[in-house]
Amino acid sequence: MENESAAIRTTYFSLIGNTALALIKGVTGILGNSYALIADAIESTADIFSSALVLLGLKYAKRPADDNHPYGHGRIEPLITFVVVAFLVTSATIIAYESIKNIQTPHKVPEAWTLIVLAAIIIWKETSYQIVIRKSRKINSSSLKADAWHHRSDAITSITAFIGISIAILFGKGYENADDWAALFASAFILYNSYLIFRPALGEIMDEHLYDDLIVEIREKSLEVPGVVDTEKCFVRKAGMKYFVDLHVIVDGNITVRDGHLISHNLKDYLQEQLPSINNILIHIEPDA
């Protein structure tokens, strides 16, 4: 449960940060005549709801296994990731629509002081991304990874807004809509990242073969257990932050059933001790030919 608790704490960090930034961007965009910043505020508002969903999903995934869910509740994670991706796609679509509309509408050049606010936002969002992505990798959380990419997408939209506003201020009349073009470019980047987040979560829900490195490690560790001659089939699937393993182990064909049973128990205990990310292992004993 330690990983789940760490993920929940990290999501609270995202939730508070996104709420503060949505307000800052919205106010700055309105007062500073920047449509790119207003579009950025729209994305941060979507981030608030997606972070709240991630939080609810992580709390649900933390529930222990029961009669109706013998493998636990971890599969809620990729489902929440799909919803988070939907928020990303929705915010990208809104940004693109508003950008195209504003490109065709004459408006004032953004205020120069908005660049200072944007610079601070870029630093904050990239720092937030680094914090959340490191935690997601450490605890194998797909929904937390999606939340991290919200921070990175936010940083990218802020960078494009910074470039667009800089062009508008530097070149003046005729370049007022440069920040709108920047927001349009950012929406395309968000859509691309949405796919990068969606694809692994889809593989997880479909039990796709994605864990070669872990399988190699399981095979190597298995051979360290007395009585294990070799390993044969090894299948891994992920549910939430944990892995479930089906492993065929080869042992001496002349030993008793009781001895084979003992080897399988020793192997299961050893693998779960050495690889804490494994939730459960189903071991099938094969006789050595």
C-alpha contacts under 8 A as a table, 3 or more apart, distances in Angstrom:
res1	aa1	res2	aa2	distance
1	M	4	E	5.21
1	M	5	S	6.26
1	M	62	K	6.80
2	E	5	S	5.19
2	E	6	A	6.23
3	N	6	A	5.10
3	N	7	A	6.19
3	N	139	I	5.68
3	N	241	M	7.74
4	E	7	A	5.09
4	E	8	I	6.26
4	E	58	L	6.69
4	E	59	K	7.67
4	E	61	A	7.88
4	E	62	K	6.05
4	E	139	I	7.99
4	E	241	M	7.88
5	S	8	I	5.10
5	S	9	R	6.29
6	A	9	R	5.18
6	A	10	T	6.25
6	A	135	K	7.96
7	A	10	T	5.08
7	A	11	T	6.22
7	A	58	L	7.22
7	A	135	K	7.25
7	A	136	S	7.46
7	A	139	I	7.71
7	A	141	S	7.78
7	A	144	L	7.00
8	I	11	T	5.09
8	I	12	Y	6.39
8	I	55	L	6.04
8	I	58	L	6.39
8	I	59	K	7.14
9	R	12	Y	5.22
9	R	13	F	6.54
10	T	13	F	5.06
10	T	14	S	6.52
10	T	132	V	6.55
10	T	135	K	7.70
11	T	14	S	4.96
11	T	15	L	6.10
11	T	51	S	6.36
11	T	52	A	7.89
11	T	54	V	7.10
11	T	55	L	5.90
11	T	144	L	7.39
11	T	147	D	7.87
12	Y	15	L	4.99
12	Y	16	I	6.20
12	Y	51	S	7.95
12	Y	55	L	7.36
13	F	16	I	5.50
13	F	17	G	6.19
14	S	17	G	5.15
14	S	18	N	5.97
14	S	51	S	6.53
14	S	128	S	7.52
14	S	147	D	7.72
15	L	18	N	5.33
15	L	19	T	6.26
15	L	47	D	7.86
15	L	48	I	5.71
15	L	51	S	5.50
15	L	52	A	6.64
16	I	19	T	5.30
16	I	20	A	6.38
17	G	20	A	5.30
17	G	21	L	6.16
18	N	21	L	5.13
18	N	22	A	5.99
18	N	44	S	5.73
18	N	45	T	7.20
18	N	47	D	6.27
18	N	48	I	5.58
19	T	22	A	5.33
19	T	23	L	6.58
19	T	44	S	7.35
19	T	45	T	7.07
19	T	48	I	5.99
20	A	23	L	5.44
20	A	24	I	6.32
21	L	24	I	4.93
21	L	25	K	5.89
21	L	41	A	7.42
21	L	44	S	6.76
21	L	121	I	7.56
22	A	25	K	5.31
22	A	26	G	6.00
22	A	40	D	7.88
22	A	41	A	4.76
22	A	42	I	7.26
22	A	43	E	7.95
22	A	44	S	4.96
22	A	45	T	5.58
23	L	26	G	5.22
23	L	27	V	6.14
23	L	41	A	7.22
24	I	27	V	5.45
24	I	28	T	5.99
24	I	41	A	7.93
25	K	28	T	5.10
25	K	29	G	5.79
25	K	37	L	5.76
25	K	38	I	6.45
25	K	40	D	6.75
25	K	41	A	5.03
26	G	29	G	5.18
26	G	30	I	6.23
26	G	37	L	6.83
26	G	38	I	5.32
26	G	40	D	7.93
26	G	41	A	5.10
26	G	42	I	7.89
27	V	30	I	5.32
27	V	31	L	6.11
28	T	31	L	5.28
28	T	32	G	5.51
28	T	34	S	7.81
28	T	37	L	7.18
28	T	38	I	7.98
28	T	114	T	6.60
28	T	117	V	7.70
29	G	32	G	5.13
29	G	33	N	5.72
29	G	34	S	4.67
29	G	35	Y	6.33
29	G	36	A	7.41
29	G	37	L	4.73
29	G	38	I	4.90
29	G	114	T	7.65
30	I	33	N	5.48
30	I	34	S	6.66
30	I	35	Y	7.88
30	I	38	I	6.89
32	G	110	P	5.51
32	G	111	E	4.84
32	G	112	A	7.96
32	G	113	W	7.61
32	G	114	T	6.10
33	N	107	H	7.98
33	N	108	K	6.44
33	N	109	V	6.78
33	N	110	P	4.66
33	N	111	E	6.45
34	S	37	L	5.35
34	S	38	I	6.48
34	S	109	V	7.71
34	S	110	P	5.01
34	S	111	E	7.56
34	S	114	T	7.92
34	S	165	I	7.50
34	S	179	D	7.09
35	Y	38	I	4.94
35	Y	39	A	6.09
35	Y	99	S	7.53
35	Y	102	N	7.45
35	Y	179	D	6.80
35	Y	180	D	6.19
36	A	39	A	5.03
36	A	40	D	6.09
36	A	99	S	7.68
36	A	161	A	5.33
36	A	164	G	7.97
36	A	179	D	5.31
36	A	180	D	5.57
36	A	182	A	6.97
36	A	183	A	5.16
37	L	40	D	4.75
37	L	41	A	6.14
37	L	158	S	7.41
37	L	161	A	6.59
38	I	41	A	4.96
38	I	42	I	6.41
39	A	42	I	5.05
39	A	43	E	6.55
39	A	94	I	7.97
39	A	95	I	5.37
39	A	98	E	7.43
39	A	99	S	7.86
39	A	183	A	6.87
40	D	43	E	5.19
40	D	44	S	6.35
40	D	95	I	7.85
40	D	154	D	7.10
40	D	157	T	6.43
40	D	158	S	6.77
40	D	183	A	7.81
41	A	44	S	4.99
41	A	45	T	6.13
42	I	45	T	5.09
42	I	46	A	6.42
42	I	91	S	6.79
42	I	95	I	7.52
43	E	46	A	5.08
43	E	47	D	6.19
43	E	88	L	7.70
43	E	91	S	5.33
43	E	92	A	7.48
43	E	95	I	7.76
43	E	154	D	7.20
44	S	47	D	4.72
44	S	48	I	6.41
44	S	154	D	7.12
45	T	48	I	5.22
45	T	49	F	6.97
46	A	49	F	5.40
46	A	50	S	6.28
46	A	87	F	6.17
46	A	88	L	7.43
46	A	91	S	6.49
47	D	50	S	4.98
47	D	51	S	5.91
47	D	87	F	7.62
47	D	88	L	7.99
47	D	150	H	6.65
48	I	51	S	5.28
48	I	52	A	6.23
49	F	52	A	5.02
49	F	53	L	6.24
50	S	53	L	4.99
50	S	54	V	6.19
50	S	83	V	7.56
50	S	84	V	5.24
50	S	87	F	6.62
50	S	147	D	7.50
51	S	54	V	4.98
51	S	55	L	6.14
51	S	147	D	6.46
52	A	55	L	5.04
52	A	56	L	6.31
53	L	56	L	5.10
53	L	57	G	6.05
53	L	80	I	6.81
53	L	84	V	7.61
54	V	57	G	5.00
54	V	58	L	6.05
54	V	77	E	7.91
54	V	80	I	6.27
54	V	81	T	7.65
54	V	84	V	7.71
54	V	143	S	6.20
54	V	144	L	7.10
54	V	147	D	7.47
55	L	58	L	5.23
55	L	59	K	6.26
56	L	59	K	5.20
56	L	60	Y	6.23
57	G	60	Y	5.08
57	G	61	A	6.06
57	G	76	I	6.15
57	G	77	E	6.18
57	G	80	I	6.21
58	L	61	A	4.96
58	L	62	K	6.21
58	L	76	I	7.94
58	L	77	E	6.89
59	K	62	K	5.19
59	K	63	R	7.23
60	Y	63	R	5.70
60	Y	73	H	6.81
60	Y	76	I	7.42
61	A	72	G	7.45
61	A	73	H	4.69
61	A	74	G	4.63
61	A	75	R	7.39
61	A	76	I	6.18
61	A	77	E	6.96
61	A	240	G	6.87
62	K	73	H	7.08
62	K	74	G	7.40
63	R	72	G	7.01
63	R	73	H	6.33
64	P	72	G	5.69
64	P	73	H	7.20
65	A	69	H	5.50
65	A	70	P	5.04
65	A	71	Y	5.84
65	A	72	G	3.90
65	A	73	H	6.78
66	D	69	H	5.05
66	D	70	P	5.35
66	D	72	G	6.90
67	D	70	P	5.68
69	H	72	G	5.22
69	H	73	H	6.56
71	Y	74	G	7.93
71	Y	239	A	7.99
72	G	75	R	8.00
73	H	76	I	6.20
73	H	239	A	7.72
73	H	240	G	7.51
74	G	77	E	5.89
74	G	239	A	4.70
74	G	240	G	3.71
74	G	241	M	6.88
74	G	242	K	7.66
75	R	78	P	6.09
75	R	79	L	6.89
75	R	205	I	7.13
75	R	239	A	4.95
75	R	240	G	5.36
76	I	79	L	5.10
76	I	80	I	6.09
76	I	240	G	7.01
77	E	80	I	5.16
77	E	81	T	6.22
77	E	141	S	7.47
77	E	142	S	6.53
77	E	143	S	5.58
77	E	239	A	7.76
77	E	240	G	5.32
78	P	81	T	4.73
78	P	82	F	6.32
78	P	142	S	6.31
78	P	143	S	6.36
78	P	201	A	5.02
78	P	202	L	7.21
78	P	204	E	6.96
78	P	205	I	6.49
78	P	240	G	7.33
79	L	82	F	5.17
79	L	83	V	6.66
79	L	201	A	7.87
79	L	205	I	7.97
80	I	83	V	5.07
80	I	84	V	6.21
80	I	143	S	6.36
81	T	84	V	4.96
81	T	85	V	6.14
81	T	142	S	6.73
81	T	143	S	4.80
81	T	146	A	6.27
81	T	197	I	7.76
81	T	198	F	7.14
81	T	201	A	6.73
82	F	85	V	5.07
82	F	86	A	6.25
82	F	198	F	6.38
82	F	201	A	7.41
83	V	86	A	4.93
83	V	87	F	6.40
84	V	87	F	5.06
84	V	88	L	6.37
84	V	143	S	7.85
84	V	146	A	6.91
84	V	147	D	7.61
85	V	88	L	4.91
85	V	89	V	6.17
85	V	146	A	7.46
85	V	194	S	5.54
85	V	195	Y	7.96
85	V	197	I	7.11
85	V	198	F	6.48
86	A	89	V	5.11
86	A	90	T	6.04
87	F	90	T	5.03
87	F	91	S	6.07
88	L	91	S	5.22
88	L	92	A	6.09
88	L	150	H	7.59
88	L	190	I	6.83
88	L	191	L	7.23
88	L	194	S	6.40
89	V	92	A	5.07
89	V	93	T	6.11
89	V	190	I	7.30
89	V	191	L	5.85
89	V	194	S	6.69
90	T	93	T	5.12
90	T	94	I	6.23
91	S	94	I	5.09
91	S	95	I	6.09
91	S	187	S	7.97
92	A	95	I	5.09
92	A	96	A	6.08
92	A	186	A	7.89
92	A	187	S	4.50
92	A	188	A	7.14
92	A	190	I	6.06
92	A	191	L	6.40
93	T	96	A	5.09
93	T	97	Y	6.11
93	T	187	S	6.93
94	I	97	Y	5.13
94	I	98	E	6.08
95	I	98	E	5.22
95	I	99	S	5.94
95	I	183	A	6.67
95	I	184	L	6.71
95	I	187	S	6.08
96	A	99	S	5.09
96	A	100	I	6.19
96	A	183	A	7.10
96	A	184	L	5.00
96	A	187	S	5.73
96	A	188	A	7.95
97	Y	100	I	5.35
97	Y	101	K	6.23
98	E	101	K	5.07
98	E	102	N	6.01
99	S	102	N	5.10
99	S	103	I	6.02
99	S	180	D	4.95
99	S	181	W	6.70
99	S	183	A	6.19
99	S	184	L	5.59
100	I	103	I	5.18
100	I	104	Q	6.76
100	I	180	D	7.38
100	I	181	W	7.91
100	I	184	L	7.23
101	K	104	Q	5.56
101	K	105	T	6.67
102	N	105	T	4.85
102	N	106	P	7.57
102	N	177	N	7.36
102	N	180	D	6.52
103	I	106	P	7.52
103	I	177	N	5.51
103	I	180	D	5.92
103	I	181	W	7.18
106	P	176	E	7.68
106	P	177	N	7.78
107	H	176	E	6.64
107	H	177	N	7.58
108	K	176	E	6.28
109	V	165	I	7.93
109	V	168	A	6.13
109	V	169	I	6.42
109	V	172	G	7.00
109	V	173	K	7.72
109	V	175	Y	7.84
109	V	176	E	4.84
109	V	177	N	7.81
110	P	114	T	7.39
110	P	165	I	6.28
110	P	168	A	7.18
110	P	169	I	6.92
110	P	176	E	7.48
111	E	114	T	5.80
111	E	169	I	7.69
112	A	115	L	5.89
112	A	116	I	7.93
112	A	165	I	7.88
112	A	166	S	7.90
112	A	169	I	6.78
113	W	116	I	5.49
113	W	117	V	7.02
114	T	117	V	5.18
114	T	118	L	6.18
115	L	118	L	4.94
115	L	119	A	6.06
115	L	162	F	6.05
115	L	165	I	7.34
115	L	166	S	7.53
116	I	119	A	5.19
116	I	120	A	6.46
117	V	120	A	5.31
117	V	121	I	6.26
118	L	121	I	4.94
118	L	122	I	6.09
118	L	158	S	6.22
118	L	159	I	7.67
118	L	161	A	7.84
118	L	162	F	6.31
119	A	122	I	5.19
119	A	123	I	6.41
119	A	162	F	7.51
120	A	123	I	5.31
120	A	124	W	6.22
121	I	124	W	5.07
121	I	125	K	6.01
121	I	155	A	7.36
121	I	158	S	7.19
122	I	125	K	5.30
122	I	126	E	6.10
122	I	154	D	7.97
122	I	155	A	5.00
122	I	156	I	7.82
122	I	158	S	6.01
122	I	159	I	6.62
123	I	126	E	5.42
123	I	127	T	6.12
123	I	155	A	7.79
124	W	127	T	5.16
124	W	128	S	6.11
125	K	128	S	4.90
125	K	129	Y	6.11
125	K	151	H	5.35
125	K	152	R	6.60
125	K	154	D	6.63
125	K	155	A	5.28
126	E	129	Y	4.95
126	E	130	Q	6.30
126	E	151	H	6.67
126	E	152	R	5.99
126	E	155	A	5.85
127	T	130	Q	5.20
127	T	131	I	6.31
128	S	131	I	5.15
128	S	132	V	6.15
128	S	148	A	7.47
128	S	151	H	6.32
129	Y	132	V	5.30
129	Y	133	I	5.82
129	Y	148	A	4.98
129	Y	149	W	6.71
129	Y	150	H	7.87
129	Y	151	H	5.05
129	Y	152	R	5.53
130	Q	133	I	5.35
130	Q	134	R	6.06
130	Q	148	A	7.67
131	I	134	R	5.54
131	I	135	K	6.47
132	V	135	K	5.13
132	V	136	S	6.13
132	V	144	L	6.99
132	V	145	K	7.23
132	V	147	D	7.55
132	V	148	A	5.17
133	I	136	S	4.97
133	I	137	R	6.20
133	I	144	L	7.36
133	I	145	K	5.71
133	I	148	A	5.26
133	I	149	W	7.76
134	R	137	R	5.29
134	R	138	K	6.19
135	K	138	K	5.04
135	K	139	I	6.27
135	K	144	L	7.91
136	S	139	I	5.42
136	S	140	N	5.58
136	S	141	S	4.95
136	S	142	S	7.02
136	S	144	L	5.32
136	S	145	K	5.28
136	S	148	A	7.93
137	R	140	N	5.12
137	R	141	S	6.84
137	R	145	K	7.54
139	I	241	M	6.11
140	N	240	G	7.66
140	N	241	M	4.84
140	N	242	K	7.36
141	S	144	L	5.27
141	S	145	K	6.25
141	S	240	G	6.44
141	S	241	M	5.19
142	S	145	K	4.98
142	S	146	A	6.31
142	S	200	P	7.94
142	S	201	A	6.54
142	S	240	G	7.47
142	S	241	M	7.84
143	S	146	A	5.00
143	S	147	D	6.26
144	L	147	D	4.88
144	L	148	A	6.14
145	K	148	A	4.94
145	K	149	W	6.33
145	K	197	I	7.71
146	A	149	W	5.12
146	A	150	H	6.44
146	A	197	I	5.93
147	D	150	H	5.06
147	D	151	H	6.87
148	A	151	H	5.25
148	A	152	R	6.56
149	W	152	R	4.77
149	W	153	S	5.89
149	W	193	N	7.55
149	W	197	I	7.84
150	H	153	S	5.11
150	H	154	D	6.05
151	H	154	D	5.01
151	H	155	A	6.21
152	R	155	A	4.99
152	R	156	I	6.23
153	S	156	I	5.01
153	S	157	T	6.19
153	S	189	F	7.59
153	S	190	I	5.88
153	S	193	N	7.64
154	D	157	T	5.21
154	D	158	S	6.15
155	A	158	S	5.06
155	A	159	I	6.16
156	I	159	I	4.98
156	I	160	T	6.23
156	I	186	A	6.68
157	T	160	T	5.14
157	T	161	A	6.05
157	T	182	A	7.80
157	T	183	A	6.51
157	T	186	A	4.94
157	T	187	S	7.62
158	S	161	A	4.93
158	S	162	F	6.05
159	I	162	F	4.96
159	I	163	I	6.28
160	T	163	I	5.08
160	T	164	G	6.05
160	T	179	D	7.61
160	T	182	A	4.96
160	T	183	A	6.56
160	T	185	F	7.47
160	T	186	A	6.40
161	A	164	G	5.00
161	A	165	I	5.96
161	A	179	D	5.48
161	A	180	D	7.97
161	A	182	A	5.52
161	A	183	A	6.19
162	F	165	I	5.30
162	F	166	S	6.02
162	F	179	D	7.74
163	I	166	S	5.10
163	I	167	I	6.23
163	I	179	D	7.37
163	I	182	A	7.18
164	G	167	I	5.21
164	G	168	A	6.24
164	G	177	N	8.00
164	G	178	A	4.73
164	G	179	D	3.82
164	G	180	D	7.28
164	G	181	W	7.11
164	G	182	A	5.23
165	I	168	A	4.99
165	I	169	I	6.09
165	I	178	A	6.53
165	I	179	D	5.07
166	S	169	I	5.20
166	S	170	L	5.87
167	I	170	L	5.09
167	I	171	F	5.90
167	I	172	G	7.85
167	I	175	Y	7.01
167	I	178	A	6.39
167	I	179	D	7.87
168	A	171	F	5.62
168	A	172	G	5.46
168	A	173	K	7.76
168	A	175	Y	4.85
168	A	176	E	5.06
168	A	177	N	7.01
168	A	178	A	5.55
168	A	179	D	7.00
169	I	172	G	5.25
169	I	175	Y	7.99
169	I	176	E	7.83
171	F	174	G	7.74
171	F	175	Y	6.28
172	G	175	Y	5.76
172	G	176	E	6.73
173	K	176	E	6.29
174	G	177	N	7.83
175	Y	178	A	5.48
176	E	179	D	7.37
177	N	180	D	5.08
177	N	181	W	6.58
178	A	181	W	5.19
178	A	182	A	6.30
179	D	182	A	4.79
179	D	183	A	6.21
180	D	183	A	5.06
180	D	184	L	6.29
181	W	184	L	5.00
181	W	185	F	6.28
182	A	185	F	5.17
182	A	186	A	6.24
183	A	186	A	4.96
183	A	187	S	6.31
184	L	187	S	5.21
184	L	188	A	6.74
185	F	188	A	5.33
185	F	189	F	6.58
186	A	189	F	5.06
186	A	190	I	6.25
187	S	190	I	5.07
187	S	191	L	6.35
188	A	191	L	5.18
188	A	192	Y	6.39
189	F	192	Y	5.12
189	F	193	N	6.30
190	I	193	N	5.13
190	I	194	S	6.10
191	L	194	S	4.96
191	L	195	Y	6.66
192	Y	195	Y	5.42
192	Y	196	L	6.68
193	N	196	L	4.92
193	N	197	I	6.27
194	S	197	I	5.24
194	S	198	F	6.03
195	Y	198	F	4.94
195	Y	199	R	6.00
196	L	199	R	5.67
196	L	200	P	7.36
197	I	200	P	6.34
197	I	201	A	6.88
198	F	201	A	5.36
198	F	202	L	6.17
199	R	202	L	5.19
199	R	203	G	6.36
200	P	203	G	4.95
200	P	204	E	6.18
201	A	204	E	4.98
201	A	205	I	6.32
202	L	205	I	5.25
202	L	206	M	6.17
203	G	206	M	5.09
203	G	207	D	6.04
203	G	208	E	4.83
203	G	209	H	7.85
203	G	210	L	7.66
204	E	207	D	5.17
204	E	208	E	6.09
204	E	237	R	7.27
204	E	238	K	6.16
204	E	239	A	7.52
205	I	208	E	7.74
207	D	237	R	5.51
207	D	238	K	7.20
208	E	237	R	7.50
209	H	212	D	7.69
209	H	235	F	7.95
209	H	236	V	7.35
209	H	237	R	7.59
211	Y	214	L	5.44
211	Y	215	I	6.33
211	Y	236	V	6.74
212	D	215	I	5.07
212	D	216	V	6.25
213	D	216	V	5.24
213	D	217	E	6.35
214	L	217	E	5.02
214	L	218	I	6.12
215	I	218	I	5.01
215	I	219	R	6.22
215	I	234	C	6.71
215	I	235	F	7.60
215	I	236	V	7.28
216	V	219	R	5.23
216	V	220	E	6.25
217	E	220	E	5.14
217	E	221	K	6.09
218	I	221	K	5.22
218	I	222	S	6.00
218	I	271	L	7.13
219	R	222	S	5.14
219	R	223	L	6.63
219	R	231	T	6.30
220	E	223	L	5.59
220	E	224	E	7.17
221	K	224	E	5.37
221	K	225	V	7.41
221	K	271	L	6.81
221	K	274	Q	7.91
222	S	225	V	5.67
222	S	228	V	6.85
222	S	230	D	7.80
222	S	231	T	7.46
222	S	267	L	6.51
222	S	271	L	7.13
223	L	226	P	7.60
223	L	228	V	5.77
223	L	229	V	6.81
223	L	230	D	6.38
223	L	231	T	7.84
224	E	228	V	7.71
225	V	228	V	5.91
225	V	263	I	7.93
225	V	266	N	7.35
225	V	267	L	6.10
225	V	270	Y	7.56
226	P	263	I	7.48
227	G	251	V	6.15
227	G	252	D	7.36
227	G	263	I	6.27
228	V	231	T	7.73
228	V	249	V	6.77
228	V	250	I	6.22
228	V	251	V	5.26
228	V	252	D	7.98
228	V	263	I	7.31
229	V	249	V	7.63
229	V	250	I	5.45
229	V	251	V	5.11
229	V	252	D	7.00
229	V	288	D	7.51
230	D	249	V	6.11
230	D	250	I	5.03
230	D	251	V	7.12
231	T	234	C	7.76
231	T	247	L	7.45
231	T	248	H	5.88
231	T	249	V	4.45
231	T	250	I	5.57
232	E	247	L	7.32
232	E	248	H	5.17
232	E	249	V	5.97
232	E	250	I	6.92
233	K	246	D	7.74
233	K	247	L	5.81
233	K	248	H	5.09
233	K	249	V	7.86
234	C	245	V	7.07
234	C	246	D	5.65
234	C	247	L	4.51
234	C	248	H	6.36
235	F	245	V	5.73
235	F	246	D	5.09
235	F	247	L	6.55
236	V	243	Y	6.62
236	V	244	F	5.78
236	V	245	V	4.65
236	V	246	D	6.52
237	R	243	Y	5.72
237	R	244	F	5.41
237	R	245	V	6.66
238	K	241	M	7.13
238	K	242	K	5.88
238	K	243	Y	4.47
238	K	244	F	6.18
239	A	242	K	5.60
239	A	243	Y	6.16
239	A	244	F	7.46
241	M	277	S	7.29
242	K	277	S	5.22
242	K	278	I	5.60
242	K	279	N	5.46
243	Y	277	S	6.19
243	Y	278	I	4.63
243	Y	279	N	5.52
243	Y	280	N	7.15
244	F	278	I	6.11
244	F	279	N	5.77
244	F	280	N	5.15
244	F	281	I	5.97
245	V	278	I	7.40
245	V	280	N	6.40
245	V	281	I	4.66
245	V	282	L	6.16
246	D	281	I	5.90
246	D	282	L	4.84
246	D	283	I	6.10
246	D	284	H	7.81
247	L	281	I	7.13
247	L	282	L	6.19
247	L	283	I	4.91
247	L	284	H	6.18
248	H	283	I	5.81
248	H	284	H	4.65
248	H	285	I	5.96
248	H	286	E	6.67
249	V	283	I	6.90
249	V	284	H	6.09
249	V	285	I	5.08
249	V	286	E	5.74
250	I	285	I	6.03
250	I	286	E	4.59
250	I	287	P	5.59
250	I	288	D	5.64
251	V	260	G	7.29
251	V	285	I	6.90
251	V	286	E	6.22
251	V	287	P	5.31
251	V	288	D	5.46
252	D	255	I	5.99
252	D	287	P	5.75
252	D	288	D	5.11
253	G	286	E	7.72
253	G	287	P	4.14
253	G	288	D	5.07
253	G	289	A	7.08
254	N	287	P	7.91
255	I	259	D	6.20
255	I	260	G	6.78
256	T	259	D	5.17
256	T	260	G	6.33
257	V	260	G	5.05
257	V	261	H	6.05
258	R	261	H	5.03
258	R	262	L	6.24
259	D	262	L	5.03
259	D	263	I	6.25
260	G	263	I	5.11
260	G	264	S	6.33
260	G	285	I	6.90
261	H	264	S	5.23
261	H	265	H	6.40
262	L	265	H	5.16
262	L	266	N	6.16
263	I	266	N	5.10
263	I	267	L	6.02
264	S	267	L	5.04
264	S	268	K	6.12
264	S	283	I	6.30
264	S	284	H	7.87
264	S	285	I	7.32
265	H	268	K	5.12
265	H	269	D	6.20
266	N	269	D	5.25
266	N	270	Y	6.08
267	L	270	Y	5.10
267	L	271	L	6.07
268	K	271	L	5.32
268	K	272	Q	6.20
268	K	281	I	6.28
268	K	283	I	7.59
269	D	272	Q	5.34
269	D	273	E	6.13
270	Y	273	E	5.07
270	Y	274	Q	6.10
271	L	274	Q	5.08
271	L	275	L	5.64
271	L	276	P	7.93
271	L	278	I	7.86
272	Q	275	L	5.09
272	Q	276	P	5.28
272	Q	277	S	7.61
272	Q	278	I	5.88
272	Q	279	N	7.38
272	Q	280	N	7.72
273	E	276	P	5.84
275	L	278	I	5.96
276	P	279	N	7.43
278	I	281	I	7.39
